[in-house]
């Protein structure tokens, strides 16, 4: 409600926060004397071109449309004005001037039409951010008188800065600890609504990621070198070949020559005439028998 400070009358809006498509009554209170005429104006100035309607009890009908008249406006004998089926363009300042047997009295009031808040949506430039980057989250909604922010089941982290009116949350240098599930809630005198969850993801910077990746690669290479070296040493020492994959057939293990068993040779006493002609030695003859044929076994000679 707003009234002319020099006037004794006041205007009360019923209801105080009317909604779109609802009705509102500008109720005039504090009038002294008997009302003879009154007029409602669009704006703060009581000029003819601004008249919505005028009302005189002696006239029939008492109500007369003005230059700013519209069919949804109706005057009453007590000086009040009713506007039905409110639309956004109805918002503004309305002025009434009441004439009694005394001097004219004037008052003004501002009409603000309230609508249900739109479901807020959190917007950001992209889905993820690098560490130490500036991050701005915006709560996009309509018809909100107040906006609240939160993360998970609690409030915002200390590193967050709210803009004027809480429309946005700013992280000047976002950290991994700032990540999480964020939400905003919009409200006005007649309704409130909460946004869906927005997940803020903060990734490491390029240098840090490169360092971690390089360390992993170097570690893998070092393990490979040590494995190959150990296998080579085992092969040199024990002659154990390196096998890869699954082997279906058994393979022989190489054994050093010094450890190979020496086959035992059996010596047989054969008569020279028992040797087949095709088996006769072509080179230097080897020892075949004793000097005496009667001896078919070795005997111990004694001096």
C-alpha positions, 0 to 999 in steps of 0.5 A: 500500500502507498498513499499520499502523505498529505491525504487523510484517506488510504488505499488497502489492496485486498488481497495484498499480493494478488495473483495473475487471473485473480481479482483485487479490490482497491479499498478506500478507508479514512474518508470523512463526510458524505461521498458526492463523487469520486474518480480513479486515475491511472498514474499519480496525476489526476488529469482528464486523460488519465481517468479510468472511471468517475462515479456520481451518486446523482447520475443514472447510471452513476459510473462513467467510463474515462479515457483509460477505462477497461471492462474489468474495472468497476467502481462502488459507492464507497469509493472502492475500485475492483479489477477482475482477471488481472493481467501483467499490464494491470500493474502500476500506480492507481490514484483516487480522488474523493469529493465530499462536502469538505475539500477533495481528498486524494491517495495513491497505491501501487499494484504489484501482481504476483505469479507463481514462481517458475521452477528454477534451473541452475545454469553453467557454461559447461558440465565440468571445470578445471581446478583453479578456474572461475566458476559461476552458477546461475539460478534461472527463474521467474517471479521470485522475490527470494533465492536460496542456495545449498549443497547437498543437505547443507549450505554453500562452502566458504569459498562460494560468493553470492551475487546481489539478490542471490541470483548466482554463486561464484567460485573465483578459483574452484577447488576439488573440495567445492564439487558436489550436488548444488540446488537453488530455491526460488520463492515469493509470497504465494509459492516456492520451487526448488531446482533439480540437482546440479552436479559440479565436477572439478577436474585436475589441471593439465600439468598435474594429470600429465605428471601422474600419467608420466609416472604410471608409464615410467613405472610400467617400463621399469617393471618390464625391464626388471622382469626381462633382466631377471629372466635373462639371468636365470637362462644364463645360469641354469639354461632355463628357456623363457616360455611365453603363453601356454604350452600344450606339449612338453619341452625339453629343458636344456642342461649344461654339457658338464652335467650331462651323464656319461653313458657306460660302455660295455666291452665284449671279447670277440674272436677275429674270425667271428667278425664279418668281412664287411665289418672288418676294420679298414684302418688301424685294428683295435684290440680284439683278443688275447695272444692265446686263443685258448684264453677266452677271458681275462686272467690275472697275471702274476709274476 
